[in-house]
Amino acid sequence: MAQKEKMTEASVVLTKIKDTKNNKKNIRIKKVIIFSIVLLAALLAGGYFATKTTNFLNIEDLSSIDKADTAFMIISAILVMLMTPALALFYGGMVRKKNVLGTIMQSFAALGFVSVIWFLYGYSLAFGGDIGNIIGNFDFVMLKNVGLSPSEGLTIPHQLFFIFQMMFACLTPALITGAFAERFKFKSYLLFLILWVTFVYCPLAHWVWGGGWISQIGGLDFAGGLVVHIASGAAALACCIMLGSRKGYKTENMPPHNLTLTFIGLAFLWVGWFGFNAGSALSAGTLAATAFLNTQLGAASGLLAWIGVEYLHRGKPTVLGGMSGTLAGLVGITPACGFVTPFSSIVIGVITGMICYVLTTFKGIFNYDDSLDVIGIHGTGGVAGSILTGIFATVLINSDGANGLFYGSLNLFVAQIISTIACIGYAFLGTLLILYITDKISGLRVSEFEEMQGLDISQHGENAYRLQI
């Protein structure tokens, strides 16, 4: 009798579990249906209103378009776009195998979300008509007034410039993900991504490239030292503070699970960087060639500097160290590549590589868990490159630039210091506020169990590998 009652109770429990699973499944199906209906309605409404205007074409004057420049910038935009998936591979190889897909997905998602944000309003906030030297207006919302005719001073279609800048916007928040690898909730990351691009990246891009106050005081950033690397590095520091360290940090060994994957990512990043830097000349001319050469020399000298210091310090140069040095050199030369001589690019690469080695090697002193060294390489390298631009820049290379300290002018050096400090402060404080808001809405970290389980399973329900590695 007792055994029969136990079997009945077990049957009731199993039935309840089954009903609960079915209810959850039905709720998810309803959510998918509602989301699909709302999205379809929004798209149909947007499509209807889009038919009421033709100013997105803006083909009044195409005579100033240069076909060679256009082809060059299309290739450059493609190369910069490839940098975000390359970053996903680079970061993915450096985390533990239980987090590789979660890490890849964070970069991959940025391509989708930021592209749409850039179309809706991001480009307008960054490059629209100036409001108080702080932010752009809404002249370019949803490609309004962004047509095929070149914008002022350019020889490429305005829409091509739009998409080239879109790729920078996609990459920058993806860089930050290396700081909070292995512990950020994916749904919270998506909210953070939207807010950060809107309230941090777009204003900074306007300050530097959209006619804002940094460009007014003469600050120089050829391809993203301030807007991309310093901003992502400062944001990474805020993330490390707000999220805290990974479980087991400093007590457990957390080596990269697949350096081959990381090397593949680095290789594509290096190639993409030519589009990133040379493409920032916005034309296929001598300035693009100089930026291309300086990019290669900066990367190469950063590589040599890192493995040289590492050999002296540890006795053995590592592949991960070589890749880190290359990346540091690329970051350091980015703001300067269109303003300095080739020899100066070597000096910048060496200095940046050495400084970044010191910061990443001894980061434990500061007691923050920068998982994949975003602060130590992108933040530190960006700061070094920005300041060194104020020292080595010369109008002999770029007449639209300025002479730095070594060419007899103090003005640029001071402007670079002010610009650097301002970008660090704004990105850091803005990120702290965004993280605080995100935490109140959905929380930042996964649970302790989910972190031990790994982001691949806990956030995405899949494994990167079928076999044990």
Beta strands, then each sheet from edge to edge (+ up, - down):
strand 1: 130-131
strand 2: 135-136
sheet 1: 1+ 2-
end
